[in-house]
Amino acid sequence: MGALKPWHIIVFVVVLVLLFGAKRLPDAARSLGRSLRIIKAETKGLVDDNNDVAEKAEPQHSRTPLQGDVYPPQGQGYQQAPPPQGYQQPTPPPAAPYVDPVQQRTNDR
């Protein structure tokens, strides 16, 4: 029952030509071929990348620990510079009273 016979293929080709037209079918086949070539190249690139990742996972240079004692830098660390002479910090604006939006909506009705 599932055998593909030559007249099945002929009917399929005739339906494709009727649906898409004789001019569009070569363009569609060409673009499908290009897409398959691109996919093939990308999958080959992914396989090559996986092999490269395995090689990169191995350390190329060995690191040795520091010799001797390591001391923190001298001083007290970072400090904020004092403000210049005559500089006054701006005062923040007064805070507005909090209004509950849910309660305000019920009051507006």
C-alpha positions in Angstrom: 0.0 0.0 0.0 2.8 2.5 0.8 4.7 1.9 -2.5 5.5 5.1 -4.5 4.7 4.6 -8.1 5.8 6.7 -11.1 2.3 8.1 -11.7 2.4 9.4 -8.0 5.5 11.4 -8.8 4.0 12.7 -12.1 0.8 13.9 -10.3 2.9 15.5 -7.6 5.0 17.4 -10.2 1.9 18.6 -12.1 0.3 19.9 -8.9 3.5 21.8 -8.0 3.7 23.4 -11.4 0.0 24.4 -11.2 0.4 25.8 -7.7 3.6 27.7 -8.1 4.1 28.2 -11.8 7.0 27.1 -14.0 9.0 30.2 -13.4 9.1 30.0 -9.6 10.0 26.3 -9.3 13.6 26.6 -10.4 14.1 29.6 -8.1 12.6 27.7 -5.2 14.8 24.7 -5.9 17.9 26.9 -6.2 17.2 28.7 -2.9 16.5 25.3 -1.2 19.9 24.0 -2.5 21.7 27.1 -1.1 20.0 26.7 2.2 21.0 23.1 2.5 24.6 24.0 1.6 24.7 26.7 4.3 23.3 24.3 6.9 25.8 21.6 5.9 28.7 24.1 6.2 27.4 25.4 9.6 27.0 21.9 11.1 30.5 21.0 9.8 31.8 24.1 11.5 30.1 23.2 14.8 31.7 19.7 14.7 35.1 21.3 14.1 34.5 23.8 16.9 33.7 21.0 19.3 37.1 19.4 18.5 38.8 22.8 18.9 37.2 23.3 22.3 38.6 20.0 23.5 42.0 21.1 22.5 41.6 24.5 24.1 40.5 22.9 27.4 44.0 21.7 28.0 46.2 24.4 29.6 48.8 25.6 27.2 50.9 27.3 29.9 51.4 26.2 33.4 51.2 28.8 36.1 53.3 28.9 39.2 52.2 30.4 42.5 53.7 33.6 43.7 57.0 33.2 45.6 57.4 34.9 49.0 54.9 36.8 51.1 52.2 39.0 49.6 51.3 42.2 51.6 48.3 44.5 51.2 49.0 48.0 49.9 50.1 50.5 52.5 47.6 53.1 53.8 44.0 53.0 54.8 42.5 52.3 51.4 40.3 54.6 49.4 39.0 57.7 51.1 36.6 60.3 49.8 38.2 63.6 49.2 36.9 66.5 51.4 34.6 69.0 49.7 36.2 72.2 48.5 36.1 75.3 50.6 32.7 77.1 50.6 30.8 74.1 49.2 27.5 73.5 50.7 25.6 70.2 50.1 22.2 70.8 48.6 19.3 70.1 50.9 16.8 67.5 49.6 13.3 68.8 48.7 10.6 68.2 51.3 9.0 64.8 50.9 5.5 64.7 49.5 2.8 63.0 51.6 2.1 59.4 50.5 -1.1 58.9 48.7 -2.4 55.3 48.3 -3.4 54.9 44.7 -6.1 52.3 45.5 -7.7 54.4 48.1 -7.5 57.5 45.9 -9.3 55.6 43.1 -12.1 54.6 45.4 -12.4 58.1 46.6 -12.6 59.5 43.1 -15.7 57.5 42.3 
